[in-house]
Amino acid sequence: MMTQPQFPLSGIRVLDLSRAISGPYVGRMLCDLGAEVVKVEVPGTDITQVFGPRSRGHTGLYVQMNAGKRNISVDLGSEAGAALLRELAARADVVIENFRPGTLDRLGVGWTVLSAANPRLVMLAVSGFGQTGPEVGRQAYAPVVHAESGLLGRQAEVSGDPPQDVVMALADSVTSLHGTIAVLAALRLRDASGRGQYLDLSMLEAMLATDDYTHYSLEGTYPVFPATGTIFPAPGGPLLISADPKYLWYRLAGSHGLADPDADAPTAQRIAVRAEIIRRWVAGFTDRNELIAALEAAGVAWADVRTPATVMASPTVIARQIAVDVDDRSGGTRPVVRMPYRFSAGRCEPRGGAAFVGEHNAEVLADWLGLTEDQAAELEGSGALLPSERVAR
């Protein structure tokens, strides 16, 4: 009889104090990998509840970031709430936070206090510009880091257009991926040393460490050579070809007979003429499948330029079941994207929907602290624990 594959992080407890994307996405990844993740809501609305329409209490973005987590609502501004958080952190393996540097220290739940009570604790602190340095106090959302990291300026230099932000919270997502790696490494180190770790993760540093164009800035080798795809008008809609122009010409010339009209022309002129010949060659097809077959025959990488309305129709998205349904907490389901880790003998999958604020107040306090429902109710009465929004409905 075959046994069910195990979740890699089964048994790991995580307190997720973070909001928006840069921290919550770390919690979501750890949760899909099997950790027990409790999202700690503090007074005020998570900004992901603002982006997009709400359905059944949540926006799609909030669900994507928080699927599978349990949820408790704590007033960290009260001494009773801070004391409750300290008790929970004493039983956690990991704490995630992305408040502005110094905020948790002022509330009495910073690293020094929490690690003194729990020396095995791993704490991930995400900020825009780091926990130290001249810009430690700046607000930092993804667009701020896109600009400060040079991404938007580079795009403008390459395109010749004014700087414009990208339509994705790239800095948040990149930071979350680095944060997850750091947490896993710290847990591994804890296994060896017996002691936890404080992880100071800067969004700016995460972007620069990930950017494959940073070497131009490090070495001052300008101008930047853009290794980007080229989009062509094509039958059935725009089509991207991912190939260096010289290599693309070589492949199409060898496979489909494209030729220079004047092989002795100056280099710049030949490059421009070749680009126009390729554009006309693509435009000469009336059937998209025939064009794709010709590119495949030439060994050239191509892509459909999908839109938000068509991306989930990708044959790979469908065949690999990248979108899965989770409980919507209202008697139905809603879709989320699963994490891309496919283990040969392990599990990684969403384990539930996004909870309502405070939905698991009593449940988490019973599991983690052994408190009764009456004791949880007393904490609500003291103001430390805020009432569940689900009950309030």
C-alpha positions in Angstrom: 0.0 0.0 0.0 1.4 3.3 -1.1 1.7 6.0 1.6 0.6 9.6 0.9 3.5 11.9 0.1 4.5 14.2 2.9 4.5 18.0 3.0 8.2 19.1 3.4 7.5 21.6 6.1 4.9 19.6 8.1 5.3 20.5 11.8 6.7 24.0 11.3 4.6 26.8 12.9 4.6 30.2 11.4 3.2 33.5 12.7 2.6 35.8 9.7 2.3 39.4 11.0 2.8 40.9 7.5 0.5 42.7 5.1 0.3 43.3 1.3 2.6 41.0 -0.7 6.2 41.0 0.3 5.6 39.1 3.6 2.3 37.3 3.1 3.6 35.6 -0.1 6.4 34.1 2.0 3.7 32.8 4.3 1.7 31.4 1.4 4.7 29.5 0.0 5.5 28.0 3.4 1.9 27.1 3.9 1.6 25.3 0.6 4.8 23.4 1.6 3.1 22.2 4.7 3.8 24.7 7.4 1.0 25.7 9.8 0.7 29.4 9.1 -1.4 31.7 11.2 -2.0 35.2 9.8 -2.1 37.7 12.6 -4.4 40.6 11.5 -3.9 43.9 13.3 -6.4 46.7 13.2 -6.9 48.2 9.8 -7.5 46.8 6.4 -4.8 44.8 4.5 -4.0 46.8 1.4 -4.6 43.7 -0.8 -8.3 44.0 0.1 -8.2 47.3 -1.9 -6.9 46.0 -5.2 -9.8 44.6 -7.2 -13.4 43.9 -6.4 -14.3 42.0 -3.2 -16.2 38.8 -3.6 -17.4 36.8 -0.5 -15.4 39.1 1.7 -12.1 39.0 -0.1 -10.4 40.3 -3.2 -8.7 37.8 -5.5 -5.3 39.2 -4.5 -5.9 38.7 -0.8 -6.9 35.1 -1.5 -3.8 34.5 -3.6 -1.6 35.7 -0.8 -3.4 34.1 2.2 -4.9 30.8 1.0 -4.5 28.0 3.5 -3.6 30.2 6.5 -5.6 30.4 9.7 -6.4 33.8 11.0 -6.5 35.5 14.3 -7.0 39.3 15.0 -4.8 40.9 17.7 -4.6 44.5 18.8 -0.8 44.9 19.1 -1.4 48.5 20.2 -2.6 47.2 23.6 -0.3 45.7 26.2 -2.7 42.7 26.5 -2.4 42.2 22.7 1.3 42.5 22.7 1.5 40.0 25.6 -0.6 37.5 23.7 1.6 37.9 20.6 4.7 37.2 22.8 3.0 34.0 24.0 2.3 32.8 20.5 5.8 33.7 19.3 7.2 31.6 22.1 5.6 28.6 20.4 6.4 29.5 16.8 9.3 28.4 14.6 9.0 31.4 12.3 7.7 35.0 12.5 7.3 37.1 9.4 6.8 40.9 9.5 7.1 43.8 7.1 6.3 46.8 9.3 8.5 49.8 9.0 11.8 49.2 10.9 11.4 49.8 14.6 7.7 49.4 14.8 7.6 46.1 16.5 10.3 47.1 18.9 8.1 50.1 20.0 5.2 47.7 20.5 7.2 45.4 22.7 7.3 42.5 20.2 10.6 43.0 18.4 13.4 40.5 17.8 15.2 41.1 21.1 12.1 40.4 23.2 10.8 37.5 21.1 14.1 35.7 20.7 14.9 36.0 24.4 11.7 34.0 25.1 12.3 31.6 22.2 16.0 31.2 21.2 15.0 28.8 18.4 12.9 31.5 16.7 13.6 32.4 13.0 12.3 36.0 12.3 12.1 37.4 8.8 11.9 41.2 8.8 11.1 42.6 5.3 11.6 46.3 4.6 12.2 48.6 1.6 15.7 49.7 2.4 16.9 47.4 5.2 16.8 47.7 9.0 19.9 49.9 9.1 21.2 52.6 6.8 20.3 56.2 5.7 16.9 55.4 4.3 15.6 53.1 7.0 12.5 55.2 7.7 11.3 55.5 4.1 8.0 54.0 3.0 8.5 51.4 0.3 6.0 49.8 -1.9 6.9 47.8 -5.1 6.8 50.9 -7.4 9.2 52.8 -5.2 11.7 49.9 -5.4 11.1 49.5 -9.2 12.3 53.1 -9.5 15.1 53.1 -7.0 16.6 49.8 -8.3 17.1 51.3 -11.8 14.5 49.0 -13.5 12.3 51.9 -14.7 15.1 54.0 -15.8 16.6 51.2 -17.8 13.3 50.4 -19.5 13.1 54.1 -20.5 16.6 54.2 -21.9 16.1 51.1 -24.0 12.6 52.0 -25.3 13.1 55.7 -25.7 9.8 56.3 -23.9 9.3 58.2 -20.6 9.8 56.1 -17.5 6.7 54.0 -16.6 6.1 51.5 -13.9 5.6 47.8 -14.7 2.1 46.2 -14.3 3.2 43.7 -11.6 4.4 44.1 -8.0 7.7 42.6 -9.1 9.8 43.9 -6.2 7.3 42.4 -3.7 7.3 39.0 -5.4 11.1 38.8 -5.8 11.6 39.8 -2.2 9.2 37.1 -1.1 11.1 34.4 -3.0 14.4 35.5 -1.4 12.6 35.6 2.0 11.4 32.1 1.6 14.9 30.9 0.7 16.3 32.7 3.7 13.8 31.2 6.1 14.4 27.7 4.8 18.2 28.2 5.2 17.8 29.6 8.7 15.7 26.6 9.7 18.4 24.3 8.3 21.0 26.2 10.3 18.9 26.0 13.4 18.8 22.2 13.0 22.6 22.3 13.2 23.2 24.9 15.8 20.0 24.8 17.9 19.6 28.6 17.7 17.3 30.8 15.6 18.1 33.7 13.4 17.1 37.2 12.6 16.8 37.9 8.8 17.0 41.5 7.6 15.7 41.5 4.1 15.7 44.6 2.0 13.4 44.8 -1.1 16.0 47.0 -2.8 18.8 44.5 -2.2 16.5 41.6 -3.4 15.8 43.4 -6.7 19.5 44.2 -7.3 20.6 40.7 -6.4 18.0 39.2 -8.8 18.4 41.6 -11.7 20.4 40.1 -14.5 21.3 43.6 -15.8 22.9 44.8 -12.5 26.4 43.9 -13.9 26.2 46.8 -16.3 25.9 49.2 -13.4 28.5 47.4 -11.3 31.1 47.7 -14.1 29.9 50.8 -15.9 29.7 49.0 -19.2 27.1 51.1 -21.1 24.9 51.1 -23.1 22.8 48.2 -21.9 22.3 45.5 -24.5 18.7 44.5 -24.2 18.1 40.8 -24.4 14.4 41.2 -25.0 11.9 39.5 -27.3 10.5 41.3 -30.4 6.8 41.5 -31.0 5.5 41.2 -34.5 2.0 41.8 -36.0 0.9 38.4 -37.0 -2.3 36.6 -38.2 -4.5 36.0 -35.1 -2.8 38.7 -33.0 0.7 39.8 -32.0 3.4 37.2 -31.6 6.7 37.4 -29.8 9.9 36.0 -31.1 12.7 35.5 -28.6 16.0 35.6 -30.4 19.0 37.9 -30.9 18.4 39.7 -34.3 21.6 38.3 -35.8 20.7 34.8 -34.7 17.2 35.1 -35.9 18.4 36.2 -39.3 20.8 33.3 -39.4 18.1 30.8 -38.6 15.5 32.2 -41.0 18.0 32.6 -43.8 19.1 29.0 -43.4 15.6 27.5 -43.1 13.5 29.7 -45.3 15.9 31.3 -47.8 15.8 34.9 -46.5 18.7 36.8 -48.2 20.4 40.2 -48.1 19.5 42.3 -51.1 23.0 44.0 -50.8 25.5 41.9 -49.0 28.1 44.7 -49.3 26.0 47.4 -47.6 27.3 49.0 -44.4 26.5 47.0 -41.3 23.9 49.4 -39.8 22.1 49.5 -43.1 22.1 45.7 -43.4 20.8 45.3 -39.9 17.9 47.7 -40.6 17.1 46.0 -44.0 17.2 42.5 -42.4 14.7 43.7 -39.7 12.3 44.9 -42.3 12.7 41.7 -44.3 11.9 39.6 -41.2 8.9 41.8 -40.5 7.5 41.4 -44.0 8.2 37.6 -43.9 6.1 37.3 -40.7 3.4 39.5 -42.1 3.3 37.4 -45.3 1.6 34.5 -43.5 -2.2 34.4 -43.5 -2.4 31.4 -41.1 -1.0 31.6 -37.6 -0.4 27.9 -37.4 1.7 27.9 -40.6 3.8 30.8 -39.2 4.4 28.9 -35.9 5.3 25.8 -37.9 7.8 27.8 -39.9 9.4 29.3 -36.7 9.6 25.8 -35.2 11.2 24.5 -38.3 13.8 27.2 -38.0 14.4 26.4 -34.3 13.2 29.8 -33.1 11.4 30.4 -29.8 8.1 32.1 -30.1 5.2 33.0 -27.8 1.6 34.1 -28.0 1.2 37.5 -26.4 -1.5 36.6 -23.9 -3.7 39.0 -22.1 -5.3 38.8 -18.6 -8.4 37.4 -20.4 -6.5 34.6 -22.3 -3.6 33.6 -20.1 -5.5 30.9 -18.2 -6.4 29.4 -21.5 -2.8 28.4 -22.1 -2.6 24.7 -22.9 0.1 24.3 -20.3 -1.9 26.1 -17.6 -4.8 23.8 -18.2 -2.9 20.5 -18.6 -0.7 21.1 -15.5 -3.7 22.3 -13.4 -1.9 25.5 -12.4 -5.1 27.0 -11.2 -6.9 25.0 -8.4 -10.1 25.7 -6.5 -10.1 26.4 -2.7 -12.9 27.0 -0.2 -14.3 30.5 -0.5 -15.5 30.3 3.2 -19.0 31.0 2.0 -20.1 27.5 0.8 -18.4 27.6 -2.6 -15.0 27.7 -4.2 -12.7 30.2 -5.9 -9.5 29.7 -7.9 -5.9 30.3 -6.9 -2.6 29.6 -8.6 -0.7 26.8 -7.0 3.0 27.1 -6.2 5.2 25.7 -9.0 7.0 23.1 -7.0 6.4 19.6 -8.3 8.0 17.0 -6.0 8.6 13.5 -7.1 7.8 12.2 -3.6 6.4 15.2 -1.6 3.4 17.5 -1.5 2.9 21.2 -2.2 -0.6 22.5 -2.7 -3.0 25.1 -1.3 -4.7 23.6 1.8 -7.6 25.9 2.0 -9.0 29.3 1.2 -8.4 32.6 2.8 -9.9 32.9 6.2 -12.0 35.8 7.5 -10.3 38.2 9.9 -10.2 36.6 13.3 -12.0 33.4 12.1 -9.6 31.1 14.1 -9.2 33.2 17.2 -10.4 30.5 19.6 -9.1 27.6 17.6 -5.5 28.9 17.4 -5.4 29.8 21.0 -6.6 26.3 21.9 -4.0 24.6 19.7 -1.0 26.8 20.5 -1.7 27.9 24.1 -4.2 25.4 25.4 -6.7 28.1 26.2 -10.4 27.3 26.5 -13.2 29.2 24.7 -14.0 31.1 27.9 -10.4 32.2 28.1 -10.4 33.3 24.5 -13.6 35.2 25.2 -11.9 36.9 28.1 -9.1 38.0 25.8 -11.7 39.5 23.5 -13.3 41.3 26.4 -9.9 42.7 27.3 -9.4 44.1 23.8 -6.3 42.0 23.2 -8.2 39.8 20.8 -10.5 41.4 18.3 -13.8 39.7 17.4 -14.0 37.6 14.3 -15.4 39.4 11.2 -17.2 36.2 10.3 -19.2 36.5 13.5 -19.7 40.2 13.0 -21.4 39.5 9.7 
